Amino acid sequence: MHSRAEEIKSALISQARARGFDAVGVTRPEAVPTAKARLEQFIADGAHGDMIWMATTAERRGSPLTLWPDVRSVIMLGMNYGPDEDPLKILDARSHAAISVYAKGDDYHELIKSRLKEIARWLVANAGGDVKVFVDTAAVMEKPLAAKAGLGWQGKHTNVVSRDFGSWLFLGAIFTTLDLPIDDAVADSCGSCRACLDACPTAAFPAPYRLDARRCISYLTIEHKGPIPREFRPLMGNRIYGCDDCLAVCPWNKFAEQGREAKLAARDVLRAPTLSELSRLDDAQFRTLFAKTSIKRTGRDRFIRNVLNAIGNSGDVALAPEAERLLDDASPLVRGAAVWALSRLLPKEQFSSLAARANEDDPSVKDEWAQALV
């Protein structure tokens, strides 16, 4: 005979599936005792780079009980966002932009949070207790909790791998004061495979299960605020927002299905936009094109920095005028990136002639000219 808690959990799973979630599991808040130490080591190594918020929230992030002492059960939910095409195919089209699968549709934060709130309201109305919902932006260690809740395991690329959905799961959490039956953790099934580690263009994995964000293209194109370090620029190809390489090569993706949530599906305009059209976006056009996407939060200047990096890697001299036009951009970040792009596309004499005419006051852009002329 089912207990009341089991009935609630079963009904909860039905509610979650009706709202687009593909995986649901429950664990205890104290289920990941090693998470705090691992996070502290990651920060002590400086591997979080510019992501200062990781250090400032580390204490709260270490355990759900620190965030909310009353929590008794952590409900982890996963939404499949499997792509409908090979995300690595675009990397060969060097005059076009490669945008990470997750960013081509609506911003998953907003979509998932609203769905989580619906489920949480249902839970309170039908079972009582208090609840809190979290998606990515809060100080919650979603990935180790999802692994403990049976959604998958943390692969060598540090992301969750599911037997059913491969590497393509968005995660959300509902904390509740209710005592719900917990699920068994899933065994790590990476074995001796190192496909994800070997696929990384910038060698961002110092060891299996360890990521150095400072070398990660997703970090460099999204979180990093300044000029992209010169050593990484040529390795980034046409990736202008995020990187799917380590996710896409995972052999477990052979079981993955296309995501069923229409709002997360790729917008046609973002499947393979040309670098030339993206380079012409001003702030208003950028905001319009990327409305309701997660790309909007990087801001136009960082985004154009990324586009110019890709232009420099394109080998397409026809794109040089786009970069030259941006030498007059209001943003020093953009101007500096334009200098580097031109240094890669133009013959040395032509580039030197441009440099001689440059009237640049910003020290960082002056440095780009100097470095490019060496």
C-alpha positions as CSV (number, residue, x, y, z in Angstrom):
1,M,0.0,0.0,0.0
2,H,1.3,3.4,-1.0
3,S,2.0,5.9,1.7
4,R,0.7,9.5,1.5
5,A,4.2,10.8,0.7
6,E,4.5,8.3,-2.2
7,E,1.1,9.3,-3.6
8,I,2.2,13.0,-3.4
9,K,5.4,12.3,-5.2
10,S,3.7,10.2,-7.9
11,A,1.2,13.0,-8.5
12,L,4.0,15.6,-8.4
13,I,5.9,13.7,-11.2
14,S,2.7,13.7,-13.3
15,Q,2.3,17.5,-12.8
16,A,6.0,18.1,-13.8
17,R,5.7,16.0,-16.9
18,A,2.5,17.8,-17.9
19,R,4.5,21.1,-17.7
20,G,7.3,19.9,-20.0
21,F,9.8,18.4,-17.6
22,D,11.3,15.1,-18.8
23,A,13.1,14.0,-15.7
24,V,12.2,14.3,-12.0
25,G,13.9,13.0,-8.9
26,V,14.1,13.7,-5.2
27,T,17.1,13.8,-2.8
28,R,17.9,15.1,0.6
29,P,19.5,18.5,1.2
30,E,22.5,16.9,2.9
31,A,23.1,14.4,0.0
32,V,26.2,16.1,-1.4
33,P,28.6,16.6,1.6
34,T,31.6,16.9,-0.7
35,A,30.2,19.7,-2.8
36,K,31.3,22.5,-0.5
37,A,34.9,21.4,-0.4
38,R,35.0,20.9,-4.2
39,L,33.6,24.4,-4.7
40,E,36.1,25.9,-2.3
41,Q,39.0,24.3,-4.1
42,F,37.6,25.5,-7.5
43,I,37.6,29.1,-6.1
44,A,40.9,28.8,-4.4
45,D,42.5,27.7,-7.7
46,G,41.0,30.9,-9.3
47,A,39.3,28.6,-11.9
48,H,36.1,30.8,-11.6
49,G,37.8,33.7,-13.3
50,D,35.6,36.9,-13.5
51,M,32.7,35.1,-11.9
52,I,33.1,36.9,-8.6
53,W,29.5,35.9,-7.6
54,M,30.7,32.3,-7.2
55,A,33.1,33.3,-4.5
56,T,30.7,35.7,-2.8
57,T,27.9,33.1,-2.6
58,A,30.2,30.1,-1.9
59,E,29.1,29.8,1.7
60,R,25.4,29.7,0.8
61,R,26.1,27.5,-2.3
62,G,27.9,24.8,-0.2
63,S,24.7,23.2,1.1
64,P,20.9,23.7,0.6
65,L,20.6,23.8,4.4
66,T,22.7,26.9,4.5
67,L,20.4,28.5,2.0
68,W,17.3,27.4,3.8
69,P,17.6,25.5,7.1
70,D,13.9,24.3,6.9
71,V,14.3,22.3,3.7
72,R,13.7,18.6,4.0
73,S,13.5,17.4,0.4
74,V,15.1,18.7,-2.8
75,I,13.1,18.0,-6.0
76,M,15.3,18.2,-9.0
77,L,13.7,18.5,-12.5
78,G,15.2,18.3,-15.9
79,M,13.9,19.6,-19.2
80,N,15.3,18.1,-22.4
81,Y,16.6,20.6,-25.0
82,G,18.1,18.2,-27.4
83,P,18.9,19.9,-30.8
84,D,17.3,18.9,-34.1
85,E,20.6,19.1,-35.9
86,D,24.3,18.4,-35.3
87,P,25.5,21.5,-33.3
88,L,29.1,21.0,-34.5
89,K,28.2,21.2,-38.3
90,I,28.2,25.0,-38.1
91,L,31.9,25.1,-37.1
92,D,32.9,24.5,-40.7
93,A,30.9,27.5,-42.0
94,R,33.5,30.0,-40.9
95,S,31.8,33.1,-42.1
96,H,28.7,32.2,-40.1
97,A,28.2,32.3,-36.3
98,A,28.1,29.3,-34.0
99,I,25.7,29.9,-31.1
100,S,25.3,27.4,-28.3
101,V,22.2,25.2,-28.6
102,Y,20.7,26.4,-25.4
103,A,20.8,30.1,-26.4
104,K,19.1,29.8,-29.8
105,G,15.6,29.7,-28.3
106,D,13.8,31.6,-25.5
107,D,15.8,32.1,-22.2
108,Y,15.4,28.9,-20.3
109,H,15.7,30.7,-16.9
110,E,12.4,32.5,-17.3
111,L,10.6,29.5,-18.9
112,I,11.7,27.0,-16.4
113,K,11.2,29.3,-13.4
114,S,7.6,30.0,-14.3
115,R,6.9,26.2,-14.7
116,L,8.6,25.4,-11.4
117,K,6.4,28.0,-9.7
118,E,3.3,26.3,-11.1
119,I,4.4,22.9,-9.8
120,A,5.4,24.4,-6.4
121,R,1.9,26.1,-6.1
122,W,0.3,22.8,-6.9
123,L,2.4,21.0,-4.3
124,V,1.5,23.5,-1.5
125,A,-2.2,23.4,-2.4
126,N,-2.3,19.6,-2.4
127,A,0.2,18.6,0.2
128,G,1.0,21.7,2.3
129,G,4.5,22.7,3.4
130,D,6.6,25.6,2.3
131,V,8.5,25.7,-1.0
132,K,11.3,27.7,-2.7
133,V,12.1,27.4,-6.4
134,F,15.6,27.9,-8.0
135,V,16.9,28.0,-11.6
136,D,20.6,28.4,-12.2
137,T,20.9,32.0,-11.0
138,A,20.6,31.1,-7.3
139,A,23.3,29.7,-5.0
140,V,22.3,26.1,-5.6
141,M,24.6,23.2,-6.6
142,E,22.2,21.9,-9.2
143,K,24.4,19.4,-10.9
144,P,25.5,17.3,-7.9
145,L,22.0,17.4,-6.5
146,A,20.5,16.3,-9.8
147,A,23.0,13.3,-9.8
148,K,22.0,12.4,-6.3
149,A,18.3,12.6,-7.3
150,G,18.9,10.1,-10.1
151,L,18.6,12.4,-13.1
152,G,22.0,11.3,-14.4
153,W,25.6,11.6,-13.3
154,Q,28.2,14.4,-13.6
155,G,30.3,13.5,-16.5
156,K,34.0,14.2,-17.0
157,H,32.9,17.5,-18.6
158,T,31.2,18.3,-15.2
159,N,27.8,18.5,-16.7
160,V,24.9,16.1,-16.0
161,V,24.7,13.1,-18.4
162,S,21.5,11.3,-18.7
163,R,21.0,7.8,-20.1
164,D,17.8,9.0,-21.7
165,F,18.7,12.5,-22.8
166,G,22.5,12.6,-23.1
167,S,24.0,15.9,-22.2
168,W,21.0,18.1,-23.1
169,L,19.1,18.8,-19.8
170,F,18.2,22.1,-18.3
171,L,17.9,21.8,-14.5
172,G,15.6,23.4,-11.9
173,A,15.1,22.8,-8.2
174,I,12.1,22.9,-5.8
175,F,13.0,22.9,-2.1
176,T,10.2,21.8,0.2
177,T,9.7,21.3,3.9
178,L,7.8,18.0,3.1
179,D,9.5,14.7,3.6
180,L,9.2,12.9,0.2
181,P,10.6,9.5,-0.8
182,I,14.1,9.9,-2.3
183,D,15.5,8.4,-5.5
184,D,18.7,6.4,-5.9
185,A,21.7,8.1,-7.4
186,V,22.7,6.9,-10.9
187,A,26.1,5.3,-11.2
188,D,28.8,7.1,-13.2
189,S,28.8,5.5,-16.7
190,C,31.6,7.5,-18.3
191,G,34.0,4.6,-18.0
192,S,37.4,5.1,-19.8
193,C,35.8,7.5,-22.4
194,R,37.5,10.9,-22.7
195,A,35.7,12.2,-25.8
196,C,34.6,15.4,-24.0
197,L,38.0,16.1,-22.6
198,D,39.7,15.6,-25.9
199,A,37.2,17.7,-27.9
200,C,37.7,20.9,-25.9
201,P,39.3,23.4,-28.3
202,T,41.0,25.3,-25.4
203,A,42.0,22.4,-23.1
204,A,39.7,23.7,-20.3
205,F,39.8,20.4,-18.4
206,P,42.9,20.1,-16.3
207,A,41.7,16.6,-15.3
208,P,38.5,14.5,-15.7
209,Y,35.6,16.1,-13.7
210,R,37.5,19.4,-13.3
211,L,36.9,22.5,-15.4
212,D,39.0,25.6,-15.5
213,A,36.4,28.2,-16.5
214,R,39.2,30.7,-17.5
215,R,40.0,28.5,-20.5
216,C,36.3,27.6,-21.3
217,I,34.8,29.2,-24.5
218,S,31.4,29.4,-22.8
219,Y,33.0,31.5,-20.0
220,L,35.1,33.6,-22.4
221,T,32.2,34.5,-24.7
222,I,29.6,35.0,-22.0
223,E,31.0,35.8,-18.5
224,H,34.4,37.4,-19.3
225,K,34.1,41.1,-19.4
226,G,37.4,42.3,-20.9
227,P,39.3,41.5,-24.1
228,I,39.6,37.7,-24.7
229,P,43.1,36.6,-23.8
230,R,45.2,36.4,-27.0
231,E,46.2,32.8,-26.6
232,F,42.6,31.6,-26.8
233,R,41.3,33.8,-29.7
234,P,42.5,31.6,-32.6
235,L,41.2,28.5,-30.9
236,M,37.7,29.8,-30.7
237,G,36.9,29.6,-34.4
238,N,33.4,31.0,-35.1
239,R,32.0,30.3,-31.7
240,I,30.5,33.6,-30.6
241,Y,28.2,32.6,-27.8
242,G,28.9,29.5,-25.7
243,C,30.4,26.2,-26.9
244,D,28.8,22.8,-27.3
245,D,31.8,20.7,-28.2
246,C,32.2,18.7,-25.0
247,L,28.4,18.1,-24.8
248,A,27.9,17.2,-28.4
249,V,30.6,14.5,-28.6
250,C,29.3,12.5,-25.6
251,P,28.5,9.0,-26.8
252,W,25.4,8.9,-24.5
253,N,23.8,11.4,-26.9
254,K,23.0,8.5,-29.2
255,F,19.9,8.0,-26.9
256,A,19.1,11.7,-26.9
257,E,15.8,13.0,-28.4
258,Q,14.9,16.3,-29.8
259,G,13.5,18.6,-27.1
260,R,9.7,18.9,-27.1
261,E,9.4,22.4,-25.7
262,A,8.7,24.7,-28.6
263,K,9.9,27.8,-26.8
264,L,13.3,26.3,-26.4
265,A,13.6,25.3,-30.1
266,A,16.1,27.2,-32.2
267,R,14.9,30.4,-33.8
268,D,15.6,30.2,-37.5
269,V,17.3,33.5,-37.5
270,L,19.8,32.2,-34.9
271,R,20.7,28.9,-36.6
272,A,23.5,30.2,-38.9
273,P,23.5,34.0,-38.9
274,T,26.3,35.6,-40.9
275,L,29.2,37.3,-39.1
276,S,28.7,40.3,-41.4
277,E,25.0,40.9,-40.4
278,L,25.8,40.4,-36.7
279,S,28.7,42.8,-36.8
280,R,26.4,45.6,-37.8
281,L,24.1,45.5,-34.8
282,D,23.9,48.6,-32.7
283,D,22.6,48.5,-29.2
284,A,18.9,48.8,-30.1
285,Q,19.1,46.2,-32.9
286,F,21.0,43.8,-30.6
287,R,18.3,44.1,-27.9
288,T,15.5,43.5,-30.5
289,L,17.2,40.5,-32.2
290,F,18.0,38.8,-28.9
291,A,14.8,39.8,-26.9
292,K,13.8,37.0,-24.6
293,T,17.0,35.0,-25.2
294,S,19.9,34.5,-22.7
295,I,22.2,36.2,-25.2
296,K,20.8,39.6,-24.3
297,R,22.5,39.7,-20.9
298,T,26.0,39.8,-22.3
299,G,25.2,43.2,-23.8
300,R,26.0,44.4,-27.3
301,D,29.7,45.3,-26.8
302,R,30.8,42.0,-25.5
303,F,28.8,40.2,-28.2
304,I,30.4,42.3,-31.0
305,R,33.8,41.5,-29.4
306,N,33.0,37.8,-29.9
307,V,31.8,38.4,-33.5
308,L,35.0,40.2,-34.3
309,N,37.0,37.4,-32.9
310,A,35.2,35.0,-35.2
311,I,35.7,37.4,-38.1
312,G,39.5,37.3,-37.4
313,N,39.3,33.5,-37.5
314,S,37.2,33.3,-40.7
315,G,40.0,33.7,-43.2
316,D,37.4,35.7,-45.2
317,V,39.0,38.9,-46.4
318,A,35.6,40.1,-47.6
319,L,34.8,40.6,-43.9
320,A,37.7,43.0,-43.3
321,P,35.5,46.1,-44.1
322,E,33.1,45.1,-41.3
323,A,36.0,45.0,-38.8
324,E,37.5,48.3,-40.2
325,R,34.2,50.1,-39.7
326,L,34.2,49.0,-36.1
327,L,37.6,50.7,-35.5
328,D,35.5,53.8,-34.9
329,D,33.0,52.1,-32.5
330,A,32.3,53.9,-29.2
331,S,33.4,50.9,-27.2
332,P,37.1,50.3,-26.6
333,L,36.4,46.6,-26.2
334,V,34.9,46.5,-29.7
335,R,37.7,48.7,-31.2
336,G,40.4,46.4,-29.7
337,A,38.7,43.3,-31.1
338,A,38.5,45.0,-34.5
339,V,42.2,45.6,-34.5
340,W,43.0,41.9,-33.8
341,A,40.5,40.8,-36.5
342,L,42.1,43.1,-39.1
343,S,45.6,41.9,-38.1
344,R,44.5,38.4,-39.0
345,L,42.8,39.3,-42.3
346,L,44.9,42.0,-43.9
347,P,48.3,41.8,-45.5
348,K,51.0,43.2,-43.2
349,E,51.6,46.4,-45.3
350,Q,47.9,47.2,-45.4
351,F,47.5,46.6,-41.7
352,S,50.6,48.7,-40.9
353,S,49.2,51.6,-43.0
354,L,45.9,51.4,-41.0
355,A,47.9,51.5,-37.7
356,A,49.8,54.5,-38.8
357,R,46.6,56.4,-39.4
358,A,45.0,55.2,-36.1
359,N,44.1,57.9,-33.7
360,E,43.5,55.9,-30.5
361,D,43.5,57.2,-26.9
362,D,42.4,54.2,-25.0
363,P,45.4,52.3,-23.5
364,S,43.9,48.8,-24.0
365,V,43.3,49.5,-27.7
366,K,46.7,51.1,-28.2
367,D,48.1,47.8,-26.7
368,E,46.2,45.8,-29.3
369,W,47.7,47.8,-32.1
370,A,51.2,47.4,-30.6
371,Q,50.8,43.7,-30.1
372,A,49.4,43.2,-33.6
373,L,52.4,45.0,-35.1
374,V,55.0,42.9,-33.4
